[in-house]
């Protein structure tokens, strides 16, 4: 339990800190170049097809991508606050996954109808939307479906907009029920359960599209080099989290070690169990560590890689830390080395970062199990992409669900034998 009172304990102060970090992302545009030009290019993101490998750094500019990310994050945080949602690790993870994927797939247009669909579901259930705010954020993983129907199927403009947003409403309406049900499939050992849910929904929609004769190829639009300004900015961004967490609670290394002892098993929430201050320190540590990892392998810090790092950071308020994520990443690296693929490749790097969805396996069953889970994940994740045609932005969560469903019963059996 949390024993020490600090300035971050109140809900308002927690929201203020989260607001601050979304505003900092917007203000990054002044560090990246020409603010006015970046603002003008927002429309470029709205009309893009937003497949999984659509790097907003490449199709617009770095500044535009950061404005899009910060603005959308600001909006979803505001929705949560207006609905008086309680700040916990799950909600913070949903904010940061929106922030990360708004660098390569989400925009103000393609997420709106999905969030509204979840809102309508809460009204249908006659429950407060505060209960569903995080789920609504996670459900925007299927935002490319809205964009593709609007701009990619050569429909009449009015028909395209209406059909796309009806689909978005349907997705949002069915998502909470399916997400709750599908978590039983992997017993909660796939942290990105929303990704598994989105994968199933995406496969069904793409199957319907293909039935009527529509299909598409997944085109990669990627920035291949790191911009030094991005490197400096994200280091400062994550380091500031450590400083804010320390100053608010005067935590020591001994306090932080408590988090490293958690397995990350289903139900883990660092904000609830150890406090917002320690959680945000862990977020900063993980952000810096994942950035070092990407640069160590010479992967470009483009929209996809930075987005993946932000996602890891968000879930570091929930159940991820260095000890339960590194074995998973090592397993993915082994898989790609065996296949002769370079970790400097953007796809390999983001798969390694997102593979940490399986962190509870390493935490609960040990390092060898974690490495095995990562290896299987690295082998499987690329083969699932074609099933949903890149419509599910959380493809690693889709893969993680299958890996966890396969391994957890076997590992449980071995554990019982021992």
QUILIN-V839562 format. One line per field, one symbol per residue. phi: phi as a letter, one per 40 degrees, with the letter a starting at -180 (. if undefined). psi: psi as a letter, one per 20 degrees, with the letter a starting at -180 (. if undefined). A space follows every 50 residues. Layout:
phi = ???
psi = ???
//
This chain:
phi = .cbbcaccccccccccccddcccdcccddcccibdccccccdcdcccccg cdbccccccbaccccccdcccccdcccccccdcfcccaccccdcccccdc cccaibadcccccccccccccccccfbccdcbdcccccccdcddcccccc bbbfccdcccccccccccccdccccdcccccccccbfgcbccdccccccc ccccccccccccgbaaccccbbcbbccdccdcccccdcccccccccccbf cbdcccddcccccgddhcaccccbhccccccccccccccccddccccgcc ccdccccccccdcdcccbacadccbcdccdcccdcccccgcccccdcccc ccccccdcdcccccbhcdccccccccccccdcccdccbggcccccccccd cccccccdcccccccccc
psi = rphpqrijhqgghghgghgghhhhggihhhhidogghgghjhhhhhjqik rhknohhhidrgggghggghggggghggggghjlpppahggghhghhggg ijilhqrhgiighgghghghghhhilqphhhjgghgghhjhjhhgggghg iijkrpgggggggghgggggghhigggggggihhgjkjiohlhhhgghgg ghggghggghhjjprqqoppnqpiqpphhgggghggghhhgggggghhil qrhhghhghiiqhjrpipohgghiqhghghghggghggghgggghhjkqp mahgghhgghggggiiigiqrghihghgggggggghghikqpiipggggh hgghiihjhhgghhirgghgggggghghhhhhiighgjkjhohlhhhggh gggghggghghgggghg.
//
